[in-house]
Amino acid sequence: MVEKIAIGIVSIILMLGMCGCMSNSNDSKNKDVVQKEGSVKDMMTEHMREKYNEEFEFVSINTEVWTAPYTEMIVKSEKFPNHRIVVQRYNETGAIVDNYMDFHMKERIEKELTEIVKEIHPKSKVFYRPGGRPVPNSVTPDISISEYSKIRLPGLPVTICIEDPDYETNKGEKIEELRKALEKREYKCHLDVFYIKEGKIDLINEDNETEVLTGPHNAEWVLIRGGFVMTNSFEFRYSEWREIK
């Protein structure tokens, strides 16, 4: 009997010891994961700070998608507080890329595209939609719009609002005229074209354009919408008009 009791006590002690070891092992692994994520986050944040000489607000980081070849982090900038900036660090090479330059390019692109569009549609507005995938670190503020349009896949995403009472008969001719004007400058674009109801275009601005053009009440603003995506040879590989009802 005494022998059985002794064996039982020894077994309990061994089990408790093993549980303790497993717990310590799990704690150690968890600490390693936290340290790894924190290290990558700090590395990416420091890279952005040094690259652009400004501070960024951390939003989130994703290291859980094992199929992705990179770790992705979202940050915000004081210069563009309403936008989410994507930063990616590739696992194999350690290269860090981001899409911050796209927000800096917005003003230049809108100014240039507005001048081109107004030659064809005098009553119009142009909005550039920044964001998208990160671009190579070779992209600098002095890059030409033409060169940037070929890097920024699938081309420069541009929304064009137009007021024209003759749109039903001339929209095909006008979009081809615009395509040729863009081809002349070698601007590869992804165009969303909206013909606006009379008296509405002056009310559309940076703050409300997404809601009034694509929101649930867009039929109160839009007559017809067109989507056009250019190839590397500046032809339309996708072209479609759709009435808004």
Salt bridges, closest charged atoms under 4 A:
GLU46 OE1 - ARG49 NH1 2.28
GLU54 OE2 - LYS79 NZ 3.62
GLU55 OE1 - ARG49 NE 3.20
ASP98 OD2 - LYS51 NZ 2.93
ASP102 OD2 - ARG152 NH2 3.02
GLU110 OE2 - LYS106 NZ 2.58
GLU112 OE2 - ARG185 NE 3.98
GLU115 OE2 - LYS111 NZ 3.21
GLU163 OE2 - LYS123 NZ 3.46
GLU176 OE2 - ARG179 NH2 2.85
GLU183 OE1 - ARG179 NH1 3.01
GLU186 OE1 - LYS150 NZ 2.99
ASP192 OD2 - ARG129 NH2 3.49
ASP192 OD1 - ARG225 NH2 3.76
GLU206 OE2 - LYS106 NZ 2.94
GLU220 OE2 - HIS217 ND1 3.92
GLU235 OE2 - ARG179 NH1 3.63
